[in-house]
Amino acid sequence: MVKYVNRIPLRNLWTDDLKEIKAKRGRRLTTSDIQSMLQVGTVTFVVANLGTPLQWIQLDECFRFWKSIKNNIADEEEIFLDNYPDEFAYVATEWNEESGERIILLETHH
């Protein structure tokens, strides 16, 4: 069975095997916030796009993935899609997981 993203903003996170992640939504992140987090170490990126399953980016891919999407992070509250490559933007939020894992959720707007 597969669970699809059916609303944004998300209220919870889950794994591919439908296990709910015990994490709470935290602050909205800017490009510079994420860059600062990456200077400390790896983070887990999760991409949410309506109608698709959550996409979990492997830890060993986080820096490569970041380089490919950093220009699509919406730093401002009002999003004008024509200001972003390929006319889509991510709203990034920090999620605080019980084990201390650093999770950044990227909610897709297009």
C-alpha positions in Angstrom: 0.0 0.0 0.0 1.2 3.5 -0.8 0.2 6.7 1.0 0.0 9.9 -1.2 0.3 13.5 -0.1 -3.2 14.8 -0.2 -2.8 18.2 1.4 -0.2 20.9 2.0 0.9 21.9 4.5 1.5 18.5 5.9 0.5 17.7 9.5 2.7 14.6 9.9 5.4 12.6 8.1 5.6 8.9 7.3 8.0 6.4 5.8 7.6 4.4 2.6 6.3 1.5 4.7 3.6 3.9 6.2 5.2 4.2 9.6 4.5 7.6 11.1 7.5 9.6 12.0 7.3 11.1 15.5 8.3 14.6 14.5 6.8 18.0 15.0 6.7 20.8 12.4 9.0 23.6 13.4 10.1 26.9 11.9 10.0 27.9 8.2 13.5 27.8 6.8 15.2 30.2 4.3 18.0 29.3 1.9 20.6 30.6 4.4 19.1 28.7 7.3 19.5 25.4 5.3 23.0 26.3 4.2 23.9 26.9 7.9 22.4 23.5 8.8 24.4 21.8 6.1 27.6 23.4 7.4 27.1 21.4 10.6 26.4 18.1 8.8 23.9 16.1 6.8 20.2 16.5 7.0 17.4 14.4 5.7 15.4 16.1 3.0 11.8 15.0 2.4 9.9 16.3 -0.7 6.1 16.6 -0.5 4.2 17.0 -3.8 0.4 16.7 -4.0 -0.7 13.3 -5.4 2.6 11.6 -5.0 4.2 9.6 -2.1 6.7 11.5 0.1 10.2 11.4 -1.5 12.9 10.7 1.1 16.4 11.8 0.0 19.2 9.5 1.2 21.6 11.1 3.6 24.6 10.4 1.3 22.7 12.4 -1.4 21.8 15.4 0.7 24.5 17.8 -0.5 24.1 16.8 -4.2 20.3 17.2 -3.9 20.7 20.6 -2.1 22.8 21.9 -5.0 20.2 20.9 -7.5 17.2 22.6 -5.7 18.6 25.5 -3.7 17.4 28.1 -6.2 13.9 26.9 -5.8 13.6 27.6 -2.1 11.0 30.3 -1.4 12.5 32.7 1.1 9.6 35.1 1.0 6.0 34.6 2.2 4.3 35.5 -1.1 5.5 33.1 -3.8 5.6 34.2 -7.5 6.4 31.0 -9.4 7.8 32.8 -12.4 10.7 33.9 -10.2 11.9 30.3 -9.9 13.6 27.9 -12.2 11.0 25.7 -14.0 8.2 27.7 -12.2 8.1 25.7 -9.0 9.1 26.6 -5.5 9.6 24.7 -2.2 8.5 26.0 1.2 11.0 24.5 3.6 10.3 23.7 7.2 12.4 22.1 9.9 10.9 19.1 11.6 12.0 18.1 15.1 12.2 14.3 15.4 12.4 12.6 18.8 15.7 10.9 18.1 17.3 14.2 17.1 17.4 13.5 13.3 17.5 16.7 11.4 14.6 16.7 8.8 13.8 19.4 6.3 10.5 19.1 4.6 10.2 20.7 1.2 6.6 21.3 0.2 6.2 21.8 -3.6 4.3 24.7 -5.0 3.7 24.8 -8.8 
